[in-house]
């Protein structure tokens, strides 16, 4: 089936499709089916390697042919499984029947009943989904986040020594440096990224209610817990959750979503700050020939990329929040609510990637309007008051804060001349007056 983006209900598969095509390899229906096939095939191979006596006739020379079932998995294979599902009305059972057909072609018909042996569908789903998330994060999310961080780091360095009037509560405050303000976001993102990397990609694997009942009754002399851990961690590269009910408890997955949400929240904060700086004329934006900023006002160049990012990251966070609060809750040994919810796990990832790309695009269009930053600093000499009163405190000058408060909290214009006149009126040495007069909004930027 060819997807017509104009008919897509979700903008992820419509308007923004080109921005998130990489994610289809991890979160599409076809991808989920492929990951299920992978787990089923690798499980059968693991049973052969125990070895189970009934599988002694399966040569290890066939393992690569078995792995080719998922390595060469195609859209035609996925459609075949969906056709089987129309009869079974069960998605994982359809995968089992599909692999059984493949066994017939490989001359392995006598071993078909060891496909999905002793398992429940959640042993497949609760390994396939975390594996898809792990690989999507590694192969799509992290490279995109690193691109964004690299762009921010380049701007932080470029603007490292650009003085800028700070604003707290929206009011002029002690000056800062533009590069340092960008560095704040870089550090915040990196710290949360480190948290994300510590969270396990956990998977459940233990039979119908997590106790290996079917495995144990068939082969009581095998340590199935050790087998399950070795399979999940050694073969699939995930962390084995044990004990569990029929399903993964999703606590680690919820923690992942919360960490992803915090990174998005930091970027929303960045988007809003850059948007505000644009509105203050600290930044202008590169103009692309032919683009329209407003259908009515020809002069406008909107900070649309940062707005687009904020909106998409907000949607992503709403979904991550729901996923992290809902998935760890299941009635008794399991209900089916997690199944339909997990099918949406790619959606917040998609909105996140769209947000990342929009922020990156917006950053690439920024043009620093340094003269406007200088103008604001020059118009706000009152911010030097903190520096002056601090030095006066050092010199044990009587009531320095109150003296500066009296100067600055008036409706009179505070500028370089009025600050200089105030300094001249102070009963301090000439060397202190020289020190005080050397302070300006441009150089009072800290470390």
C-alpha positions as CSV (number, residue, x, y, z in Angstrom):
1,X,0.0,0.0,0.0
2,X,1.3,3.4,-1.0
3,X,0.7,6.0,1.7
4,X,-0.7,9.3,0.3
5,X,0.5,11.9,2.8
6,X,-2.4,14.2,1.9
7,X,-4.8,11.5,3.2
8,X,-2.9,10.7,6.4
9,X,-4.8,11.5,9.6
10,X,-1.6,12.1,11.6
11,X,0.8,14.9,10.5
12,X,3.6,12.5,11.5
13,X,2.6,10.4,8.5
14,X,1.4,13.4,6.5
15,X,2.9,16.9,6.5
16,X,6.0,15.9,8.5
17,X,6.6,12.5,6.9
18,X,9.9,13.5,5.3
19,X,11.4,14.5,8.6
20,X,10.8,11.1,10.4
21,X,11.2,8.5,7.7
22,X,14.2,7.0,9.6
23,X,11.8,6.0,12.4
24,X,9.7,3.7,10.2
25,X,12.5,1.1,10.6
26,X,11.7,0.9,14.3
27,X,8.1,1.9,15.0
28,X,6.0,1.1,12.0
29,X,3.7,-2.0,11.9
30,X,6.2,-3.6,9.5
31,X,9.1,-2.9,11.9
32,X,7.2,-4.3,14.9
33,X,6.5,-7.5,13.0
34,X,10.1,-7.8,11.9
35,X,11.3,-7.4,15.5
36,X,8.9,-10.2,16.6
37,X,10.2,-12.5,13.9
38,X,13.8,-11.7,15.1
39,X,12.9,-12.6,18.7
40,X,11.2,-15.9,17.6
41,X,14.1,-17.0,15.4
42,X,16.7,-16.1,17.9
43,X,14.7,-18.0,20.6
44,X,14.6,-21.1,18.5
45,X,18.3,-20.9,17.9
46,X,18.9,-20.5,21.6
47,X,16.9,-23.6,22.3
48,X,19.1,-25.5,19.8
49,X,22.1,-24.3,21.7
50,X,21.0,-25.6,25.1
51,X,20.8,-28.1,23.4
52,X,17.3,-29.6,23.8
53,X,17.6,-33.3,22.8
54,X,14.6,-33.0,20.4
55,X,16.5,-30.3,18.5
56,X,19.8,-32.2,18.2
57,X,19.2,-32.7,14.5
58,X,19.2,-29.0,13.7
59,X,22.7,-28.2,12.4
60,X,24.3,-24.9,13.5
61,X,25.1,-24.5,9.8
62,X,21.4,-23.6,9.4
63,X,21.5,-20.8,11.9
64,X,22.4,-18.1,9.4
65,X,19.7,-19.3,7.0
66,X,17.3,-18.9,10.0
67,X,18.6,-15.4,10.7
68,X,18.1,-14.5,7.1
69,X,14.3,-14.8,7.7
70,X,14.4,-11.5,9.7
71,X,17.6,-10.0,8.1
72,X,16.0,-10.2,4.7
73,X,12.5,-9.3,6.0
74,X,10.5,-7.4,3.4
75,X,7.2,-5.6,3.0
76,X,5.9,-8.7,1.2
77,X,6.7,-10.8,4.3
78,X,4.9,-8.3,6.5
79,X,1.9,-8.4,4.2
80,X,1.9,-12.2,4.3
81,X,1.8,-12.1,8.1
82,X,-1.0,-9.6,8.1
83,X,-2.9,-11.9,5.8
84,X,-2.4,-14.8,8.3
85,X,-3.6,-12.5,11.1
86,X,-6.9,-12.0,9.3
87,X,-7.5,-15.6,10.0
88,X,-5.9,-16.0,13.4
89,X,-7.1,-12.6,14.7
90,X,-3.8,-12.7,16.7
91,X,-0.8,-10.8,15.6
92,X,2.0,-12.9,17.4
93,X,0.4,-16.2,16.4
94,X,0.4,-15.0,12.8
95,X,4.2,-14.5,13.1
96,X,4.6,-18.1,14.5
97,X,2.7,-19.5,11.5
98,X,4.7,-17.5,9.1
99,X,8.0,-18.8,10.5
100,X,6.6,-22.4,10.4
101,X,6.0,-21.9,6.6
102,X,9.7,-20.8,6.3
103,X,10.7,-23.9,8.2
104,X,9.0,-26.0,5.6
105,X,11.1,-24.4,2.9
106,X,14.3,-25.0,4.9
107,X,13.5,-28.7,5.5
108,X,12.9,-28.1,9.2
109,X,9.2,-29.2,9.3
110,X,10.0,-31.7,12.1
111,X,11.0,-28.9,14.4
112,X,8.2,-26.5,13.9
113,X,6.6,-27.0,17.3
114,X,9.6,-25.6,19.0
115,X,8.9,-22.2,17.4
116,X,7.3,-20.1,20.3
117,X,7.8,-23.1,22.6
118,X,6.5,-22.5,26.1
119,X,6.0,-18.8,25.4
120,X,3.2,-16.3,25.6
121,X,2.8,-13.5,23.1
122,X,4.2,-11.0,25.7
123,X,7.5,-12.8,25.8
124,X,7.8,-11.7,22.1
125,X,6.2,-8.2,22.4
126,X,8.0,-7.3,25.6
127,X,11.4,-8.0,24.0
128,X,10.6,-6.7,20.5
129,X,9.3,-3.3,21.6
130,X,12.2,-2.4,24.0
131,X,14.7,-3.7,21.4
132,X,13.1,-1.3,18.8
133,X,13.2,1.6,21.3
134,X,16.9,0.8,22.1
135,X,17.9,0.8,18.5
136,X,15.8,3.8,17.6
137,X,17.5,5.8,20.4
138,X,20.9,4.7,19.3
139,X,20.5,5.1,15.6
140,X,18.1,8.0,15.2
141,X,17.6,9.9,18.4
142,X,21.1,10.2,19.7
143,X,22.6,11.3,16.3
144,X,19.9,14.0,16.0
145,X,20.4,15.2,19.6
146,X,24.2,15.3,19.0
147,X,23.7,17.4,15.9
148,X,21.6,19.9,17.9
149,X,24.2,19.9,20.7
150,X,27.0,20.5,18.2
151,X,25.1,23.5,16.7
152,X,24.5,25.0,20.2
153,X,28.2,24.4,21.2
154,X,29.3,26.3,18.0
155,X,27.1,29.2,18.8
156,X,28.1,29.3,22.5
157,X,31.7,29.5,21.4
158,X,31.0,32.1,18.7
159,X,29.0,34.3,21.1
160,X,31.1,33.5,24.1
161,X,32.2,37.1,24.7
162,X,29.1,39.0,23.6
163,X,27.8,41.0,26.5
164,X,24.1,41.0,26.9
165,X,21.6,42.6,29.3
166,X,20.1,39.9,31.4
167,X,16.4,40.0,32.5
168,X,15.0,38.5,35.6
169,X,11.2,38.8,36.1
170,X,11.3,40.5,32.7
171,X,13.3,43.4,34.2
172,X,16.9,44.5,33.4
173,X,19.3,42.6,35.6
174,X,23.1,42.1,36.0
175,X,24.6,41.6,32.5
176,X,25.6,38.3,31.2
177,X,27.2,36.9,28.0
178,X,25.1,35.4,25.2
179,X,27.4,32.4,24.8
180,X,27.1,31.6,28.5
181,X,23.3,31.6,28.3
182,X,23.5,29.1,25.4
183,X,26.0,27.0,27.5
184,X,23.4,26.8,30.2
185,X,21.1,24.8,27.9
186,X,24.0,22.6,26.6
187,X,24.9,21.6,30.2
188,X,21.3,20.9,31.2
189,X,20.7,18.7,28.1
190,X,24.0,16.8,28.6
191,X,23.2,16.1,32.2
192,X,19.8,14.7,31.4
193,X,21.3,12.7,28.5
194,X,23.7,11.0,31.0
195,X,20.7,10.1,33.0
196,X,19.0,8.6,30.0
197,X,22.0,6.5,29.2
198,X,21.9,4.8,32.6
199,X,18.3,3.6,32.3
200,X,18.1,-0.1,31.3
201,X,16.3,-1.3,28.2
202,X,14.3,-3.9,30.1
203,X,12.5,-6.9,28.8
204,X,10.2,-9.6,30.2
205,X,10.7,-13.2,29.2
206,X,9.2,-15.9,31.4
207,X,6.1,-17.6,30.0
208,X,2.4,-17.1,30.5
209,X,2.6,-15.6,34.1
210,X,6.4,-15.1,34.3
211,X,7.2,-18.4,36.1
212,X,8.4,-20.5,33.2
213,X,5.6,-22.9,34.0
214,X,5.4,-24.6,30.5
215,X,9.2,-24.7,30.2
216,X,9.7,-26.3,33.6
217,X,6.9,-28.9,33.2
218,X,8.5,-30.0,29.9
219,X,12.1,-29.9,31.0
220,X,12.4,-29.7,34.8
221,X,16.2,-30.3,34.8
222,X,16.9,-27.1,32.9
223,X,17.5,-23.8,34.8
224,X,15.1,-21.8,32.7
225,X,15.7,-18.6,34.7
226,X,19.4,-18.7,33.7
227,X,18.4,-19.5,30.2
228,X,16.0,-16.6,30.0
229,X,18.5,-14.1,31.4
230,X,21.3,-15.4,29.0
231,X,18.9,-15.1,26.1
232,X,17.5,-11.6,26.8
233,X,20.9,-10.1,27.9
234,X,23.4,-12.1,25.8
235,X,21.4,-12.7,22.6
236,X,19.2,-9.6,22.5
237,X,21.3,-7.1,24.4
238,X,18.5,-6.1,26.8
239,X,18.1,-6.3,30.6
240,X,16.1,-9.2,31.9
241,X,13.3,-8.2,34.2
242,X,12.6,-11.0,36.8
243,X,10.3,-11.7,38.4
244,X,7.3,-10.4,36.4
245,X,3.7,-11.1,35.8
246,X,2.7,-12.0,32.2
247,X,4.0,-8.6,31.1
248,X,7.0,-6.4,31.6
249,X,6.4,-4.0,34.4
250,X,7.5,-1.1,32.3
251,X,9.1,0.8,35.2
252,X,12.4,1.3,33.3
253,X,10.6,2.2,30.1
254,X,8.6,4.8,32.0
255,X,11.9,6.2,33.4
256,X,13.2,6.4,29.8
257,X,10.2,8.3,28.7
258,X,10.5,10.7,31.7
259,X,14.2,11.3,30.8
260,X,13.3,12.0,27.1
261,X,10.5,14.3,28.3
262,X,13.0,16.3,30.5
263,X,15.3,16.8,27.5
264,X,12.3,18.0,25.5
265,X,11.3,20.4,28.3
266,X,14.8,22.0,28.3
267,X,14.6,22.5,24.6
268,X,11.1,24.1,24.9
269,X,12.8,26.5,27.4
270,X,15.5,27.2,24.8
271,X,12.9,27.7,22.0
272,X,11.0,30.2,24.1
273,X,14.1,32.2,25.1
274,X,15.3,32.4,21.5
275,X,11.8,33.4,20.4
276,X,11.9,36.2,23.0
277,X,15.4,37.3,21.9
278,X,14.0,37.5,18.3
279,X,11.1,39.6,19.5
280,X,13.5,41.9,21.3
281,X,15.5,42.3,18.0
282,X,18.6,40.6,19.5
283,X,18.4,38.3,16.5
284,X,17.4,38.8,13.0
285,X,16.7,35.8,10.7
286,X,18.1,34.8,7.4
287,X,15.6,35.4,4.6
288,X,15.0,32.7,2.0
289,X,13.9,33.9,-1.3
290,X,10.2,33.3,-2.0
291,X,9.2,32.6,1.6
292,X,6.3,34.4,3.1
293,X,6.2,35.3,6.8
294,X,2.6,36.5,6.9
295,X,-0.3,36.4,4.4
296,X,-1.2,40.0,5.3
297,X,2.0,41.7,6.5
298,X,4.8,41.5,3.9
299,X,7.6,42.7,6.3
300,X,7.3,39.8,8.7
301,X,9.9,37.1,9.2
302,X,8.5,34.9,11.9
303,X,10.5,32.7,14.3
304,X,8.3,29.9,13.0
305,X,10.9,27.1,13.5
306,X,11.1,27.7,17.2
307,X,7.3,27.8,17.4
308,X,7.1,24.6,15.4
309,X,9.6,22.9,17.7
310,X,7.8,24.1,20.9
311,X,4.5,22.7,19.6
312,X,5.9,19.3,18.6
313,X,8.0,18.9,21.7
314,X,4.9,19.7,23.7
315,X,2.9,17.0,22.0
316,X,5.7,14.6,22.5
317,X,5.8,15.3,26.2
318,X,2.1,14.9,26.6
319,X,2.4,11.4,25.1
320,X,5.6,10.5,27.0
321,X,3.8,11.6,30.2
322,X,0.8,9.4,29.4
323,X,3.0,6.4,28.5
324,X,5.1,6.7,31.6
325,X,2.1,7.0,33.9
326,X,-0.1,4.3,32.2
327,X,2.2,1.5,31.2
328,X,3.4,0.5,34.7
329,X,-0.2,-0.1,35.7
330,X,-1.9,-3.4,34.8
331,X,-4.7,-5.3,36.5
332,X,-3.5,-8.4,38.4
333,X,-1.2,-10.6,36.1
334,X,-2.1,-8.6,33.0
335,X,-4.7,-6.7,31.1
336,X,-4.5,-5.7,27.4
337,X,-4.4,-1.9,27.8
338,X,-0.6,-1.9,27.4
339,X,-0.8,-3.5,24.0
340,X,-2.8,-0.8,22.2
341,X,-0.9,1.9,24.1
342,X,2.5,0.5,23.0
343,X,1.5,0.8,19.4
344,X,1.8,4.5,19.8
345,X,5.3,4.6,21.2
346,X,6.8,5.8,18.0
347,X,4.6,8.9,17.9
348,X,6.3,10.9,20.6
349,X,9.6,9.9,19.2
350,X,8.5,11.3,15.8
351,X,7.3,14.6,17.3
352,X,10.6,14.8,19.3
353,X,12.7,14.4,16.1
354,X,10.5,17.0,14.3
355,X,11.1,19.3,17.2
356,X,14.9,18.8,17.2
357,X,15.1,19.4,13.5
358,X,13.0,22.6,13.7
359,X,15.2,24.0,16.5
360,X,18.2,23.1,14.5
361,X,16.8,24.9,11.4
362,X,15.9,27.9,13.5
363,X,19.4,28.2,15.0
364,X,20.9,28.0,11.5
365,X,18.9,31.1,10.4
366,X,19.8,33.4,13.4
367,X,21.8,36.6,12.7
368,X,23.1,38.3,15.7
369,X,22.1,41.9,15.9
370,X,24.9,43.0,18.2
371,X,24.1,46.7,17.9
372,X,20.7,46.1,19.6
373,X,22.4,44.2,22.4
374,X,24.8,47.2,22.9
375,X,21.9,49.6,22.8
376,X,20.1,47.8,25.6
377,X,23.2,47.7,27.7
378,X,23.9,51.4,27.2
379,X,20.3,52.3,28.1
380,X,20.5,50.4,31.4
381,X,23.4,51.8,33.4
382,X,21.3,51.1,36.5
383,X,22.5,47.5,36.4
384,X,25.9,48.7,37.4
385,X,24.5,49.6,40.8
386,X,25.0,46.1,42.1
387,X,28.7,46.2,41.3
388,X,29.1,49.6,42.9
389,X,27.3,48.8,46.1
390,X,29.2,45.5,46.4
391,X,32.6,47.3,46.2
392,X,31.3,49.8,48.7
393,X,30.4,47.0,51.0
394,X,33.9,45.7,50.7
395,X,35.2,49.1,51.7
396,X,32.8,49.1,54.7
397,X,31.0,52.2,53.3
398,X,27.9,53.1,55.4
399,X,24.6,51.9,53.9
400,X,25.8,51.3,50.3
401,X,22.7,49.4,49.2
402,X,20.4,52.1,50.4
403,X,22.5,54.8,48.7
404,X,22.3,53.0,45.4
405,X,18.6,52.2,45.9
406,X,18.0,55.9,46.3
407,X,19.9,56.6,43.1
408,X,18.3,53.9,40.9
409,X,14.7,53.7,42.1
410,X,13.7,57.0,40.7
411,X,12.1,58.0,37.4
412,X,15.2,60.0,36.5
413,X,17.4,58.7,33.7
414,X,20.3,56.6,34.9
415,X,23.2,56.7,32.5
416,X,26.9,56.8,32.5
417,X,27.0,60.5,33.4
418,X,24.6,60.2,36.4
419,X,26.5,57.1,37.6
420,X,29.8,59.0,37.3
421,X,28.4,62.0,39.2
422,X,27.1,59.7,42.0
423,X,30.5,58.1,42.3
424,X,32.1,61.6,42.5
425,X,29.8,62.4,45.4
426,X,31.0,59.4,47.5
427,X,33.3,59.9,50.4
428,X,35.9,57.3,49.2
429,X,39.4,57.5,47.9
430,X,40.3,58.5,44.3
431,X,41.5,54.9,43.6
432,X,38.2,53.5,44.6
433,X,36.4,56.1,42.5
434,X,38.6,55.1,39.5
435,X,37.8,51.4,40.2
436,X,34.1,52.2,40.3
437,X,34.1,54.3,37.1
438,X,35.7,51.4,35.3
439,X,32.6,49.4,35.7
440,X,30.1,49.4,32.8
441,X,27.2,47.3,31.6
442,X,29.5,46.0,28.9
443,X,32.2,44.6,31.3
444,X,30.2,43.7,34.4
445,X,29.5,40.2,33.1
446,X,31.1,38.0,35.7
447,X,33.1,34.9,35.0
